[in-house]
Structures are given as structure tokens and as C-alpha cells.
Amino acid sequence: MPFGVENGLEVTTASGPLYLRGFIDRIDHAGGVTLVRDLKSGKAHPRAEGDPPEYDLDLQIGLYGLVLRKIAGDLGVPDNVAAAYFYPDDAQPERRFDGDDFDALVNATEAWIAAGAQLLREGAFPRTPNEEDCQYCAYKPVCGPGATDRVRAQLPAAGQGTQLLAAIKGFGPESETNDE
């Protein structure tokens, strides 16, 4: 199902509005719950109930959940939303968020997109403070050795968007270094 095709679907963030467009693979509703699913063809990423959302895995499904919650009334489906990735893996077919877990996903997604919106407004495209992010990056040679150390040293003077991104990646002001 397409959304935001013509002008983008406005989502309000702490950093101002952000306009989204995309396609949702599947929407089901039963028992007063509307479930948005994104069909995946790759490796399953299991998640136990209560585990926190992870930005590198859950941003997409979090966005779809926000979108569905916003347009549920227009679709005539319940605004009590759950979200899941569906994998072709009999042992672990879904990575699902519902109830309190969905609320945690929405809160995390709102923080992630607020950071992204702030970075866009600042015109900032910072390097990551997390060395693991560079593992498969084609630009790693351009950054050179010690790039993440230099980024971490610059964080206290960085703009708000970069500081929000650093906090999401575990390098907030309360932690001087976090190499987990």
C-alpha cells in the first residue's frame, strides 16, 4: 500500500515536520488490532518480548507503524497498531512489536527520525562515532585510521543533530566513550 505518494505524509518530530513516502507490504486487522507487516527475504533477526528496539533493524518497521497509526482512521481500521517484520524462517517467522513493545518502538522511532530531521535541517552529515558502523563501509579508507576517535573528540562542540545521533549510537554526553 503506497503512502505519501503526492506530497509526502507529514510526521511531526521534535525537530519539526518530516515528510515520508513509501510502500507498506501488508496490513491485517483482527480483534481490534491493526498489524503492519514488512516482508523480508533475508536472515531472521529474532527478538524476545520486551527487548528494546534497535535503530539499525527496526527503523523501517517503526516508520510503518507511525504511518499506519496516523492513517488508520482514513483506512477504516483500528488505530491500535502492532508492527512486525515477517521472515521466511519457520523457526523465527516474525520480529514483532505490540502493546507496550509497540509503544517503545514508536518512542524510539520518533527519537531516531527527530535526529535525522535535525541533521537534515543543519545540513550535517557527520561520521559515525561507532567503529563497528565502518566495518563494511566503502569510504573507510577516505576517513583514515582513528576517524571514530576524532569524531568522539569533536562531539562536545557538535551541533544538536550530531549529538542526537551520537546518543542513539550510545555516545551521549553521559558516556565519555562507549566501545560496546
C-alpha positions as CSV (number, residue, x, y, z in Angstrom):
1,M,0.0,0.0,0.0
2,P,1.5,3.3,-1.0
3,F,1.5,6.3,1.4
4,G,2.6,9.9,0.9
5,V,2.9,9.5,-2.8
6,E,2.0,13.0,-3.9
7,N,3.2,15.4,-1.2
8,G,4.6,13.1,1.4
9,L,2.8,12.1,4.6
10,E,3.7,14.7,7.4
11,V,5.0,13.2,10.6
12,T,5.7,15.7,13.4
13,T,9.1,15.3,15.1
14,A,10.7,17.3,17.9
15,S,12.9,18.9,15.2
16,G,9.9,19.9,13.0
17,P,7.8,18.1,10.4
18,L,9.3,15.4,8.2
19,Y,7.5,14.2,5.0
20,L,7.5,10.5,4.3
21,R,6.5,8.4,1.3
22,G,6.8,4.7,0.7
23,F,5.1,1.4,0.5
24,I,3.8,-0.9,3.2
25,D,3.8,-4.6,2.2
26,R,0.9,-5.9,4.2
27,I,-1.8,-4.7,6.6
28,D,-4.0,-7.1,8.6
29,H,-6.6,-6.3,11.3
30,A,-8.4,-8.6,13.7
31,G,-9.6,-8.4,17.2
32,G,-9.3,-4.6,17.4
33,V,-5.6,-4.6,16.4
34,T,-4.2,-3.5,13.0
35,L,-0.9,-5.2,12.2
36,V,1.5,-3.7,9.7
37,R,4.0,-6.3,8.3
38,D,7.1,-5.8,6.2
39,L,8.0,-9.0,4.3
40,K,11.7,-9.8,4.4
41,S,13.6,-12.3,2.3
42,G,16.9,-12.4,4.3
43,K,18.1,-13.7,7.6
44,A,15.7,-13.5,10.5
45,H,16.7,-11.2,13.4
46,P,15.0,-12.7,16.5
47,R,13.7,-10.5,19.3
48,A,12.3,-11.6,22.6
49,E,9.3,-9.8,24.0
50,G,10.4,-6.8,26.0
51,D,13.7,-6.4,24.1
52,P,14.3,-2.7,23.2
53,P,14.0,-1.7,19.5
54,E,17.3,-1.4,17.6
55,Y,17.7,1.5,15.2
56,D,19.7,-0.5,12.7
57,L,17.0,-3.2,12.5
58,D,13.7,-1.5,13.5
59,L,13.6,2.0,12.0
60,Q,11.7,0.8,8.9
61,I,9.0,-1.1,10.7
62,G,8.8,1.8,13.3
63,L,8.1,4.2,10.5
64,Y,5.5,2.0,9.0
65,G,3.9,1.7,12.5
66,L,3.8,5.5,12.8
67,V,2.4,5.9,9.4
68,L,-0.3,3.3,10.0
69,R,-1.3,4.8,13.3
70,K,-1.7,8.2,11.5
71,I,-3.8,6.9,8.6
72,A,-5.8,4.2,10.4
73,G,-8.9,6.3,10.5
74,D,-8.7,7.0,6.8
75,L,-8.4,3.3,6.1
76,G,-11.2,2.4,8.4
77,V,-9.0,0.1,10.6
78,P,-8.4,0.2,14.3
79,D,-5.7,2.7,15.5
80,N,-4.5,0.1,18.0
81,V,-1.4,-0.8,15.9
82,A,1.2,-3.5,16.1
83,A,4.1,-4.0,13.7
84,A,6.3,-6.9,12.6
85,Y,8.9,-8.0,10.1
86,F,7.9,-11.3,8.6
87,Y,10.7,-13.7,7.6
88,P,10.7,-16.9,5.6
89,D,12.0,-18.8,8.6
90,D,9.8,-21.4,10.2
91,A,11.7,-21.2,13.5
92,Q,11.6,-17.4,13.8
93,P,8.9,-16.1,11.4
94,E,8.4,-12.6,13.0
95,R,10.2,-9.8,14.7
96,R,7.0,-8.3,16.3
97,F,6.1,-5.2,18.4
98,D,2.7,-4.9,20.0
99,G,1.2,-3.4,23.2
100,D,3.9,-1.8,25.3
101,D,6.6,-3.1,22.9
102,F,4.9,-1.1,20.1
103,D,4.8,2.0,22.2
104,A,8.6,1.6,22.9
105,L,9.1,1.1,19.1
106,V,7.1,4.3,18.4
107,N,9.0,6.3,21.0
108,A,12.4,5.1,19.7
109,T,11.4,5.7,16.1
110,E,10.3,9.3,16.9
111,A,13.7,9.9,18.5
112,W,15.5,8.4,15.5
113,I,13.6,10.5,13.0
114,A,13.9,13.6,15.1
115,A,17.7,13.2,15.0
116,G,17.6,12.6,11.2
117,A,15.3,15.7,10.7
118,Q,17.7,17.8,12.8
119,L,20.7,16.6,10.9
120,L,19.0,17.5,7.6
121,R,18.0,21.0,8.9
122,E,21.6,21.6,9.9
123,G,22.9,20.3,6.7
124,A,25.1,18.0,8.8
125,F,26.3,14.6,7.6
126,P,28.6,13.5,10.4
127,R,30.8,10.5,10.5
128,T,29.7,7.8,13.0
129,P,31.3,7.6,16.4
130,N,30.8,3.8,16.3
131,E,33.7,2.0,14.7
132,E,31.5,-1.1,14.0
133,D,29.5,1.0,11.6
134,C,32.6,1.3,9.4
135,Q,33.2,-2.4,9.1
136,Y,31.7,-2.7,5.6
137,C,31.9,1.0,4.5
138,A,33.4,1.7,1.1
139,Y,34.6,5.1,2.4
140,K,36.6,3.8,5.4
141,P,39.9,4.4,3.6
142,V,38.9,8.0,3.0
143,C,38.3,8.6,6.7
144,G,41.6,7.1,7.6
145,P,42.8,5.5,10.9
146,G,41.4,6.9,14.1
147,A,38.4,8.5,12.4
148,T,35.9,7.5,15.1
149,D,38.3,8.7,17.8
150,R,38.4,12.1,16.1
151,V,34.6,12.2,15.8
152,R,34.1,11.3,19.5
153,A,36.6,14.1,20.5
154,Q,34.5,16.6,18.4
155,L,31.1,15.6,19.9
156,P,31.0,18.2,22.7
157,A,31.2,21.0,20.2
158,A,28.9,19.3,17.6
159,G,25.5,20.6,16.6
160,Q,22.3,19.3,18.1
161,G,21.6,16.8,15.3
162,T,25.1,15.2,15.6
163,Q,24.7,15.0,19.4
164,L,21.3,13.3,19.0
165,L,22.8,10.8,16.5
166,A,25.7,10.1,18.9
167,A,23.3,9.5,21.8
168,I,21.3,7.0,19.6
169,K,24.6,5.2,18.9
170,G,25.5,5.1,22.6
171,F,27.8,8.1,22.7
172,G,25.7,10.5,24.6
173,P,27.0,13.2,27.0
174,E,26.7,10.9,29.9
175,S,29.3,8.5,28.4
176,E,32.7,9.7,27.5
177,T,33.4,6.6,25.4
178,N,31.3,3.6,24.8
179,D,33.0,1.0,22.6
180,E,30.4,-1.7,23.1
